[in-house]
Structures are given as C-alpha cells and as structure tokens.
Amino acid sequence: MFNKTLLFFTLLLAIMPTASMAKSPLLIEGCVELINIYKSNKEQRLLAAQTTSLSESLRAGYCLGVLDQYAKTEYRCRSDWFKRAKFIANYSLEDNPPAEDKLLELSCEI
Amino acid sequence: MKSNDRGISIPNAIKKLFGIELSQHKAFKDLVYPLARSKGFLKVIKEPMGLGSTKNHLFINEDDINKLYNAVLLQGFFADSKRVKAIFNNEKKRLEAAEFLELIVSGRQSIIGVAVQSQRLHQLIDKLKSSDPALTTKQLPNPFKELPQLSLNGLTSVVQVLLAQSAVMSEGESMVTQFLKGDLEKAYEYSCQLRTNDPYLQKYQIQIQKEYQEANEFDDLLKDLLN
C-alpha cells in the first residue's frame, strides 16, 4: 500500500516538470506575468507585491529583460515594450506558438 | 448581626448580603456609600453620631436590603452609580443595560480578572428584560464568583475592564483583520500605533511591517522598470 502511494508520487513528480514546460515557453509565460504585474501595479498601491509570487516575478523579469535586450540589438523594433509583451502574452493560449526568436521578431512588427 | 428597629447599618448589610467586611475594602466602600447617601434611592434612617459630631450613622430600612444587594451587583458591571440607579427607575435604561450585558459581556469568553458564570448571567439578563423584574424586592441572580469591586486592581467594574482591554484589543484586532482582508496599507497603519506585549500580536506586527516594506520596494522597482 505504502509502496504504491510512493510510486504514484514519484511518477507525479516525474511528470510535473515536463507538464509545466510543455504548457508554453518561458518567454510567453514571462510576458503574461509581466502584464499581470503591470495591471495590478496600476490598479492599486502595494497590490503588485501582494498578488505576485517569487517565481512569477522572476518570469516577468525574464520577459522584460529579453524584450529590452532585443530592442537594443534590432534597430527595426520601434513598438514599446508593453505592446510587445502583450503581443507575446497572447500566444499563451495557442498550442504551438512560434519559437522565441520568431516571437520577438513578430512583436516588433506591430 | 446587629440590627435594630431603625434598620441595618451599611457594613452589617454588606456582611449579611455578601459576607464581606466592608472596612477591609476601601474601594468597595467608596462605591457602596454613595448608594446609601443618594437621595431617595434607599430608605435610610440617619442617626447623629453624637459627641458633637455633625455626621450621621446611616441605617438602611430592612425592606430595602435586596435593593441594595441588586445595586451592588449592578455596580459590578457598571461602576457609575447614576447609571445603576437609572436601571431601577427607568425602564428604558434597564433594557439598555440588559442589552449591553447580552451583547458585550455574555459573548466574551473571558474578561481579564473577572470570573462570570454564564448561566447566572443569562438569568440576570432575562430578569432585567422582564416586564416586572422586582428589582427593589427580590435578589437578582449573582453571576460573579467574586464581586469585581473587590478583585480588580484599581478598576472596579466589568465595564472599566472591558474598556481597558478593548483599547488594546481593538487596535490589535483591527490590524490582524485588515491584514487578513488583504489591506496591507491599513494593517500597516494599525501596526504602527499598536503597543502590545502579546507575542501573538507582535508576530503579526513584525510580519505586516516586513511585508509592507517589501511591497513598497516592489512598487518602487516597478516604477523604475516599467515606465
């Protein structure tokens, strides 16, 4: 009985990381969190900290950093970071989103 | 038991009613005498102390001894003797007092330093609410294990204790309530006003201030990053 339970949990733990990775790429997840943080920050003082977990804020930081860096290297990218983050975040509902490079490229064309 | 046809002396009455030596409890004595001196409340007989003294001995008419008993009990809750007398004379005040006891006292699990028997307290409240409580002739149920007039240091009634207690509790309670409701800003304001030795509240206080500072830093960071 105990062994079965243990086996179940081991399997569950083994599946979990792949499951969350398969959900959507880090950049998309990050931009979703960035938009969320932006919204709660605008909504009310202190709210962003209260509604954001550590991992969510790290993800958001990743999105912001990547967008910022990409804009510096690509002279054609004129849209502001918020529009691009929102554009990328919208891909979170898609099953097969484009790769990061493609996403960044597309986001600059809006 | 010294009593005569003129009535019973106040110390004897208190001894008879509560088994307490009035001379040993100064604060209690200071509460009881105004009841007897108050005009028209108890039937009293004055007798000159003699030997050139202008003071009088006070004797209470035996008919009024239960009224004295009830007044002393009610003083345990409401120190103010005016308020106590009003409970006897004014039906509205009496119902108000019953309501106060029901809402404020009976819902409490504890009042620091006062042991209250809840069943007797409910009987007392019911009596006060009834249309003819016979306050002047019949003794009310006594909910106290010991009269608060005797046991509390400096504070002489349940109301005073509750006020002292609630001054601390209300700030602490408000702080925790706001925190749990998610209003960090308000919780922080309360936490700054709170002075407490309660370790449970102190932990909340520290936690709230820490979270408030972190949230503030986060807001500052976002301001730099997102604009």
Boltz contact constraints between the chains, C-beta under 6 A:
constraints:
  - contact:
      token1: [A, 38]
      token2: [B, 226]
      max_distance: 6.0
  - contact:
      token1: [A, 41]
      token2: [B, 222]
      max_distance: 6.0
  - contact:
      token1: [A, 46]
      token2: [B, 184]
      max_distance: 6.0
  - contact:
      token1: [A, 46]
      token2: [B, 185]
      max_distance: 6.0
  - contact:
      token1: [A, 46]
      token2: [B, 215]
      max_distance: 6.0
  - contact:
      token1: [A, 48]
      token2: [B, 218]
      max_distance: 6.0
  - contact:
      token1: [A, 49]
      token2: [B, 214]
      max_distance: 6.0
  - contact:
      token1: [A, 49]
      token2: [B, 215]
      max_distance: 6.0
  - contact:
      token1: [A, 49]
      token2: [B, 218]
      max_distance: 6.0
